């Protein structure tokens, strides 16, 4: 069962049923769409409670809404910073890295004239698609371009998406000639999108954190929270994630 961000404001703690009466609600970074849908289906099929409710948006947006009281049980964030921003209901201390991704410069596969290297793209005068500055993918891209000494060359030549999937849509529509997105987004788009450049993981460590969220401060977590988080650490989930282009974490973060 999936509801978009527009319904998030309706899921307030004050008017929600008790945890035992309602399904688990999972708020996940937009770039996790397919793999979290896979997880929810498998978790439910294996008897893991009711079909989870899924909400996908930028991690920064989800963190703000959780902090304002939205009824969420699991937060899957594209960075640790937004776990902290979400407030004291989020179990930051117990949060764990459960997936790894890569930042890539994506281009349309049929666009033969666009430069494939970030430095050449910067010199080309073309418009670049980026997620907003508060969105992890957007922040990663800006930091990487600054590391390369290229950020200033894109002044006035950036088109913004409010999350990483919206940024990819800018590229698909032709509004931009290149966009920094995650590898998994480029893979999910199919053969019409090509990966032109991959940022080294040592420069851009893209890691996703899974954390429990209290129904309200001091209240117990939803009874399906711990089993769902355990499923995200399972070999079966790892296989689903690998098929989507993710990488399993190799160590603690």
Buried (B, 14 or more C-beta within 10 A) or exposed (E): EBBEBEEBEEBEBEEBEEBEEBBBBBBBBBBBBBBBBBBBEBBBEEEBBEBBBBBBBBBBBBBBBBBEBBBBBBBBBBBBBBBBBBBEBBBBEEBBBBBBBBBBBBBBBEBEEBBEEBEEBBEBEBBBBBBBEBBBBBBBBBBBBEEBEBBEBBEEBBBBBBBBBBBBBBBBEEEBBBBBBBBBBBBBBEEEBBBBBEBEBEEBBBBBBBBBBBBEEEEEBBEBBEBBBEBBEBEEBBEBBEEBBBBBBEEEE
